[in-house]
């Protein structure tokens, strides 16, 4: 049964329930499944996504992997009622529905475009108790949605609505420190998550792996093992073998493609995509690293950093942000200084470009390919 981001999440929830109990077909999320496709036993969903590389991939997710992820989340943050505020055809949205199934609560749905008012309305319609017993409430957002709510923080109703959630999972991209600090000041319990479709969603919360998840760093790349791993890529055994290698001890790992490290306390720190690098003046520059520093500058929390051609340096980083967010000229000097101190001279942004029509994917993440095309 094929669904896209535009489809009614209630229909996806019903189809998921049927696939889970064996009375319905496997869910095809994002793209149809070929009639002659061979699926492993226990497959619940095949999620086709372009990920961060733009190359389509169809990830095969089993009932076991999705359930293990949902149970590990409950073990870490608690169980309760969930609000779906993301497309159900993406793994973070799908997991809201899976957790609802596993935890025995009907999910609530945010209708229409995500705004402070639609969030406030959806939160207000959630059941606060079952049989007279209070039920904790949870939701999952991306950083852009968090910023939207922070922009409305002068409304006590919005602040109180977010505060009423026992936990708000935030993933999809790095959560800038200014957002985290401001949210904490408001009493919001944001939980940073790290993971992907290949790990059935977030499997590292606030830098710590969920129970059953193992982390290791090989040649600077983050690798993940555990029961939440996908079965692989549909119809692509070579890519599956490359991305999901098995070591000499028989442990199956997922190669994330992200650079990172694990500090002395055991906390995972992500440096960015290993392939999101430009060469500026002969120096390799990680655009993800530059972006994290830029987003630490107040006023640039929603900024995206992309690489564009340059006659002198070959390529240079450029900061792009929604028009009207802040004064570009006033912030460029501060951003360049912060990046030079943290990354080096070669990483300094060449300019800040406000876009009147800032493109987003249906998942809520910035559309980096469209942004790059708009400023190149």
WOCOR-V425643 format. One record per residue. N is the residue number from 1. SS is DSSP state (hx for helix, st for strand, lp for the rest). PSI is psi in degrees with one decimal (* if undefined). D_FIRST is the distance of its C-alpha to the first C-alpha in Angstrom with 1 decimal. Layout:
BEGIN
{{N SS PSI D_FIRST} {N SS PSI D_FIRST}}
END
This chain:
BEGIN
{{1 lp 122.2 0.0} {2 st 132.4 3.8} {3 st 151.4 6.7} {4 lp 179.9 10.4} {5 lp -21.2 13.7} {6 lp -9.8 14.4} {7 lp 155.6 11.8} {8 lp 120.9 13.2} {9 hx -24.0 13.3} {10 hx -36.9 13.9} {11 hx -38.2 10.4} {12 hx -39.8 9.2} {13 hx -43.0 12.0} {14 hx -42.1 11.2} {15 hx -36.3 7.7} {16 hx -43.1 9.8} {17 hx -42.7 12.5} {18 hx -41.6 10.8} {19 hx -36.1 9.7} {20 hx -42.3 13.3} {21 hx 2.9 15.0} {22 lp 4.7 13.4} {23 lp -5.4 12.4} {24 lp 168.5 8.6} {25 lp 168.1 6.3} {26 lp 141.1 6.4} {27 st 131.9 5.1} {28 st 107.4 5.6} {29 st 116.4 8.3} {30 lp -37.2 10.7} {31 lp 150.5 9.9} {32 lp 157.2 7.7} {33 lp 132.1 8.3} {34 lp 143.4 11.0} {35 lp -31.8 11.0} {36 lp 11.2 14.2} {37 lp 137.1 13.4} {38 lp 115.0 15.3} {39 lp 140.3 13.9} {40 lp 152.5 16.6} {41 lp 140.1 16.8} {42 lp 1.1 15.7} {43 st 131.3 12.9} {44 st -38.2 10.8} {45 st 148.2 9.4} {46 st 116.6 10.1} {47 st 115.8 11.7} {48 st 123.2 13.3} {49 st 150.2 16.5} {50 lp -13.0 19.9} {51 lp -149.9 21.7} {52 lp -10.4 25.5} {53 lp -16.5 26.2} {54 lp -3.3 24.1} {55 lp 120.2 22.8} {56 lp 142.2 19.0} {57 st 138.1 17.8} {58 st 107.5 14.6} {59 st 128.7 15.4} {60 st 118.6 14.3} {61 st 128.2 14.6} {62 st 161.6 15.6} {63 hx -40.4 16.1} {64 hx -46.7 19.7} {65 hx -45.4 19.9} {66 hx -40.4 18.1} {67 hx -41.9 20.2} {68 hx -38.6 23.3} {69 hx -45.8 22.9} {70 hx -40.9 22.5} {71 hx -37.1 25.5} {72 hx -35.6 27.6} {73 hx -45.0 27.1} {74 hx -38.3 28.3} {75 hx -33.0 31.2} {76 hx -45.8 32.2} {77 hx -8.4 32.0} {78 lp 166.8 31.5} {79 lp 162.9 28.8} {80 lp -151.6 28.3} {81 st 142.0 26.2} {82 st 143.0 24.0} {83 st 125.1 23.5} {84 st 113.0 20.5} {85 lp 10.7 22.1} {86 lp 159.3 19.8} {87 lp 133.6 16.4} {88 lp -8.8 13.8} {89 lp -0.3 12.0} {90 lp 155.0 15.3} {91 hx -35.9 16.5} {92 hx -37.5 19.3} {93 hx -42.3 17.3} {94 hx -39.0 14.7} {95 hx -30.1 17.8} {96 hx -41.8 19.2} {97 hx -39.3 16.4} {98 hx -45.7 16.9} {99 hx -37.7 20.7} {100 hx -42.7 20.4} {101 hx -48.6 18.8} {102 hx -36.7 21.3} {103 hx -3.6 24.2} {104 lp 28.6 23.6} {105 lp 141.4 23.6} {106 lp 132.6 21.4} {107 lp 157.6 20.7} {108 st 160.2 22.3} {109 st 137.2 21.0} {110 lp 122.4 23.0} {111 lp 138.1 22.5} {112 lp -164.6 23.3} {113 lp 143.5 25.0} {114 lp 117.3 26.4} {115 lp 164.9 30.1} {116 hx -37.0 32.7} {117 hx -41.9 32.6} {118 hx -33.7 28.8} {119 hx -44.3 29.0} {120 hx -42.2 32.1} {121 hx -46.5 30.5} {122 hx -41.4 27.4} {123 hx -38.2 29.7} {124 hx -22.8 32.0} {125 lp -6.1 29.4} {126 lp 144.0 28.5} {127 lp 134.1 30.1} {128 lp -10.2 33.1} {129 st 158.7 33.8} {130 st 118.6 32.7} {131 lp 30.7 35.5} {132 lp -1.3 38.0} {133 st 128.4 36.9} {134 st 138.3 36.0} {135 lp 120.9 32.5} {136 lp 150.0 32.2} {137 st 142.8 29.8} {138 st 158.5 27.9} {139 st 171.9 25.8} {140 st 133.6 24.7} {141 st 168.1 25.9} {142 st 161.2 26.7} {143 hx -35.1 30.4} {144 hx -35.9 30.2} {145 hx -38.3 29.2} {146 hx -43.1 32.0} {147 hx -37.6 34.4} {148 hx -41.9 33.4} {149 hx -37.3 34.3} {150 hx -35.0 37.4} {151 hx -20.5 38.5} {152 lp 18.1 38.5} {153 lp -4.1 40.4} {154 lp -7.5 43.4} {155 lp 110.5 41.6} {156 hx -28.9 42.4} {157 hx -39.9 39.4} {158 hx -45.3 36.9} {159 hx -45.5 38.8} {160 hx -34.9 38.8} {161 hx -45.6 35.1} {162 hx -39.8 34.2} {163 hx -23.3 37.0} {164 lp -12.0 35.6} {165 lp 130.6 32.7} {166 lp -28.8 33.7} {167 st 141.4 31.8} {168 st 107.8 29.9} {169 st 134.2 28.0} {170 st 119.2 28.5} {171 st -164.0 27.0} {172 lp -31.9 25.5} {173 lp 171.0 29.1} {174 lp 142.9 32.6} {175 lp 110.5 34.0} {176 lp 143.8 37.4} {177 hx -40.4 40.3} {178 hx -36.3 41.6} {179 hx -46.3 38.4} {180 hx -45.2 38.6} {181 hx -42.6 42.2} {182 hx -40.1 41.9} {183 hx -40.7 39.0} {184 hx -39.1 41.1} {185 hx -29.2 44.1} {186 lp -2.7 42.0} {187 lp 19.9 41.1} {188 lp 133.2 37.4} {189 lp 83.6 36.0} {190 st 135.2 33.8} {191 st 112.5 32.5} {192 st 130.1 31.9} {193 st 149.3 29.0} {194 st 131.8 28.4} {195 st -168.8 25.4} {196 st 179.6 22.4} {197 hx -37.3 18.8} {198 hx -15.3 20.5} {199 hx 20.6 22.2} {200 lp 28.9 19.3} {201 st -164.8 21.1} {202 st 132.1 24.8} {203 st 0.5 26.9} {204 st 119.0 30.3} {205 st 124.7 31.6} {206 lp 41.4 34.8} {207 lp -4.5 35.5} {208 st 129.0 35.3} {209 st 145.2 32.6} {210 lp 161.4 30.9} {211 lp 132.9 32.0} {212 lp -15.6 31.0} {213 lp 135.0 30.5} {214 st 144.5 33.1} {215 st 146.5 34.2} {216 st 157.4 36.5} {217 st 120.4 37.8} {218 st 117.0 38.3} {219 lp 39.5 40.2} {220 lp -4.1 39.3} {221 st 137.0 35.5} {222 st 129.4 33.6} {223 st 147.1 31.9} {224 st 138.1 29.9} {225 st 156.5 29.5} {226 lp 178.2 28.1} {227 lp -5.5 25.4} {228 lp 0.3 22.9} {229 lp 143.5 22.5} {230 lp 162.5 19.3} {231 lp -18.9 19.3} {232 st -157.6 19.6} {233 st 127.5 18.1} {234 lp 126.1 15.7} {235 lp 15.6 17.9} {236 lp 72.5 20.9} {237 hx -31.1 23.3} {238 hx -45.1 26.2} {239 hx -38.9 24.8} {240 hx -46.0 23.6} {241 hx -35.6 27.2} {242 hx -41.4 28.7} {243 hx -25.9 26.9} {244 lp 67.8 26.7} {245 lp 155.1 30.2} {246 st 129.0 31.8} {247 lp -178.1 35.4} {248 lp -18.3 38.4} {249 lp 2.8 37.9} {250 lp 10.3 34.4} {251 lp 129.4 32.7} {252 st 129.3 29.5} {253 lp 156.5 29.5} {254 st 122.1 27.3} {255 st 110.5 29.3} {256 st -26.1 28.4} {257 st 2.5 30.4} {258 st 140.1 32.2} {259 st 145.0 35.9} {260 st -177.1 37.3} {261 st 161.2 39.8} {262 st 118.3 40.4} {263 lp 179.9 43.6} {264 lp -26.0 46.2} {265 lp -3.7 44.7} {266 lp 8.7 41.3} {267 lp 132.9 39.5} {268 st 133.9 37.0} {269 st 125.4 37.8} {270 st 128.3 35.6} {271 st -23.3 37.5} {272 st 177.4 34.6} {273 st 133.7 32.7} {274 lp -24.3 34.9} {275 lp 1.0 33.9} {276 lp 63.6 34.5} {277 st 138.0 38.2} {278 st 164.1 40.5} {279 st 113.0 44.1} {280 st 112.0 46.6} {281 lp 31.0 50.2} {282 lp 2.9 49.5} {283 st 131.7 48.0} {284 st 129.2 44.4} {285 st 122.4 42.9} {286 st 114.9 39.7} {287 hx -31.1 38.2} {288 hx -41.1 36.2} {289 hx -42.7 39.6} {290 hx -43.4 41.2} {291 hx -40.9 38.4} {292 hx -40.6 38.9} {293 hx -44.0 42.6} {294 hx -42.2 42.2} {295 hx -12.4 39.9} {296 lp -9.6 42.7} {297 lp 120.5 44.9} {298 lp 130.1 44.9} {299 lp -13.8 43.4} {300 lp 24.6 41.2} {301 lp -26.5 38.5} {302 lp 6.5 35.8} {303 lp 149.7 37.1} {304 st 137.0 35.3} {305 st 126.2 37.4} {306 st 163.5 36.7} {307 st 136.3 38.9} {308 st 154.6 40.5} {309 st 148.6 43.0} {310 st 131.6 46.7} {311 lp -33.6 49.8} {312 lp -45.1 51.8} {313 lp -6.1 49.6} {314 st -62.1 46.8} {315 st 150.0 44.1} {316 st 151.4 44.4} {317 st 141.5 42.2} {318 st 135.6 41.6} {319 st 127.6 40.6} {320 st 136.2 38.2} {321 st 158.6 37.7} {322 st 136.6 36.8} {323 lp 138.5 39.8} {324 lp -6.2 42.0} {325 lp -42.9 41.0} {326 lp 170.4 44.4} {327 lp 111.8 47.4} {328 hx -45.5 46.5} {329 hx -40.6 50.2} {330 hx -28.2 51.1} {331 hx -16.5 48.4} {332 hx -45.0 48.6} {333 hx -43.6 51.8} {334 hx -42.1 50.5} {335 hx -41.9 47.3} {336 hx -40.9 49.3} {337 hx -42.4 51.6} {338 hx -41.7 49.0} {339 hx -40.5 47.2} {340 hx -40.4 50.5} {341 hx -37.2 51.4} {342 hx -32.5 48.1} {343 lp -38.0 47.0} {344 lp 168.2 50.0} {345 hx -40.0 51.4} {346 hx -21.6 48.9} {347 hx -4.4 46.0} {348 lp 129.8 47.7} {349 lp 139.8 45.5} {350 lp -33.8 47.2} {351 lp 169.3 46.2} {352 st 128.5 44.0} {353 st 112.7 41.9} {354 st 133.9 40.7} {355 st 126.1 37.7} {356 lp -36.5 37.6} {357 lp 79.3 33.9} {358 lp 119.9 32.6} {359 lp 135.9 29.0} {360 st 150.4 26.3} {361 lp 166.4 22.7} {362 lp -18.6 20.1} {363 lp -11.3 20.4} {364 lp -7.5 24.0} {365 lp 153.8 25.6} {366 st 142.5 28.1} {367 lp 92.8 27.0} {368 hx -35.0 29.6} {369 hx -42.6 29.2} {370 hx -37.3 29.8} {371 hx -44.1 32.6} {372 hx -43.5 34.3} {373 hx -33.9 34.1} {374 hx -25.7 35.6} {375 hx -3.9 38.6} {376 lp * 39.3}}
END
